Amino acid sequence: MSKALSIIILIMMALHLWRPLGLPGLRKRKDVWKIAVFALAAIALTTLLSHEL
């Protein structure tokens, strides 16, 4: 699951650099770091939940 999530996040980051997504908080190209922070949190949560079960 975390590998698929990583690939999706990388694609989102590349698309955002090419053309900003226009979502609230992601209107400029320099906001790509926000996607990276979200990705780190999502992957950490996925890993934590998979090791807890």
N, C-alpha and C positions, 0 to 999 in steps of 0.2 A: 504494500500500500504506500509506503513512504517513497519508494522509487517512482511510482506513477505520479504521486503528488509532486515530487521534485521535477519531473519532466514537464508537468503542466505549469508549474510556477516559472520554470525557465522560459517556456514558450510565452507566457504572459509578460515576463520582463522584456523579452526581445521585442514583442509586439508593442509594448509601451514605449520602448526607446525609439522604435520606428515611427509610430503614430500614437500619441497619448490616448489612453482608454476613455477618458472623459467622465469617469466615475467620480463621485464626490471625494475630494482629497487626492485624486490622481489626474489632475488636469495639465500638469507640466511634465516635461521629460525628466527633470531632475527629481521627481517624486518616485523614481524607480526604487529607491532605498526602502520606501514604505512596503513595497511588495516583498522585498527581501526579508524585512523584519517579520511580516506576516508569515512568510514561508518558514522561517526558523521556528516560530512559535507553533505552527501547524505540524511540522515534522517532529518537534519535541513532544507535542501532545500525542501524536500518533504512536511514537515510540514508547512513551510512558504507558499508554493504554494497552499496547500489545504485550508489554512485559508484565503488566499487572494481572493479566488474565491467565 
